[in-house]
Amino acid sequence: MHIFVGNLPFRMSAHEVEKLFSAYGAVRSVRVIIDRHTGRSRGFGFIEMPDQDNAQEAISILNGYEIQGRPISVHMAHPRDEDESQAIAV
């Protein structure tokens, strides 16, 4: 299951995010999104957990969990709509 996590502290590394989520089960991958111009975290990322039950548990427990004074937002990631990403403004 793919999970979105938002409002991450800007200094939180992918390794720290993995450690947080691995308390609830196996973590297949973690991506903290980095701004290409500044090289800093954009404050959100994506986690993939292979076991759906573990992922649901992590979502329910970690949504609203406070890290470094910031309540993180955790929910199931929605796939990007390919039509929207390919749209061109005229």
LINVEN-V831420 format. One record per residue. N is the residue number from 0. RES is the residue in one small letter. SS is DSSP state (a for helix, b for strand, c for the rest). PHI is phi in radians with two decimals (* if undefined). PSI is psi in radians with two decimals (none if undefined). Layout:
N;RES;SS;PHI;PSI
N;RES;SS;PHI;PSI
This chain:
0;m;c;*;2.41
1;h;b;-1.63;2.33
2;i;b;-2.15;2.39
3;f;b;-1.71;2.40
4;v;b;-2.27;2.18
5;g;b;-2.11;2.94
6;n;c;1.11;0.57
7;l;c;-1.22;2.52
8;p;c;-1.02;2.43
9;f;c;-1.10;-0.40
10;r;c;-1.64;0.06
11;m;c;-1.38;2.19
12;s;c;-1.50;2.88
13;a;a;-1.06;-0.63
14;h;a;-1.10;-0.72
15;e;a;-1.17;-0.66
16;v;a;-1.14;-0.75
17;e;a;-1.05;-0.76
18;k;a;-1.07;-0.74
19;l;a;-1.06;-0.84
20;f;a;-1.35;-0.50
21;s;a;-1.19;-0.23
22;a;c;-1.15;-0.28
23;y;c;-1.93;0.00
24;g;c;2.56;-3.09
25;a;c;-1.12;2.45
26;v;c;-2.02;2.13
27;r;c;-1.43;-0.72
28;s;b;-2.75;2.73
29;v;b;-2.40;2.32
30;r;b;-2.30;2.00
31;v;b;-1.66;2.19
32;i;b;-1.36;2.26
33;i;b;-1.93;2.37
34;d;c;-1.23;2.19
35;r;c;-1.23;-0.37
36;h;c;-1.51;-0.67
37;t;c;-1.75;-0.37
38;g;c;1.35;0.10
39;r;c;-1.69;2.74
40;s;b;-1.06;2.54
41;r;b;-1.61;0.02
42;g;b;1.53;0.25
43;f;b;-2.61;2.89
44;g;b;-2.90;-3.06
45;f;b;-2.33;2.43
46;i;b;-2.16;2.48
47;e;b;-2.07;2.17
48;m;c;-2.09;2.23
49;p;c;-1.23;-0.47
50;d;c;-1.71;2.06
51;q;a;-1.06;-0.72
52;d;a;-1.12;-0.75
53;n;a;-1.10;-0.71
54;a;a;-1.11;-0.77
55;q;a;-1.09;-0.70
56;e;a;-1.10;-0.80
57;a;a;-1.06;-0.75
58;i;a;-1.07;-0.85
59;s;a;-1.17;-0.59
60;i;a;-1.44;-0.70
61;l;a;-1.52;-0.32
62;n;c;-1.12;2.08
63;g;c;1.58;-0.10
64;y;c;-1.09;2.34
65;e;b;-1.62;2.21
66;i;b;-2.22;2.13
67;q;c;0.90;0.72
68;g;c;1.39;0.13
69;r;b;-2.10;2.14
70;p;b;-1.33;2.08
71;i;c;-1.40;2.67
72;s;b;-1.87;2.14
73;v;b;-2.27;2.18
74;h;b;-2.74;2.96
75;m;b;-1.10;2.32
76;a;c;-1.32;2.48
77;h;c;-1.79;2.39
78;p;c;-1.12;2.56
79;r;c;-1.17;2.46
80;d;c;-1.41;1.96
81;e;a;-1.03;-0.62
82;d;a;-1.12;-0.71
83;e;a;-1.18;-0.73
84;s;a;-1.21;-0.38
85;q;a;-1.67;-0.11
86;a;c;-1.13;2.51
87;i;c;-2.09;2.21
88;a;c;-1.28;2.39
89;v;c;-1.93;none
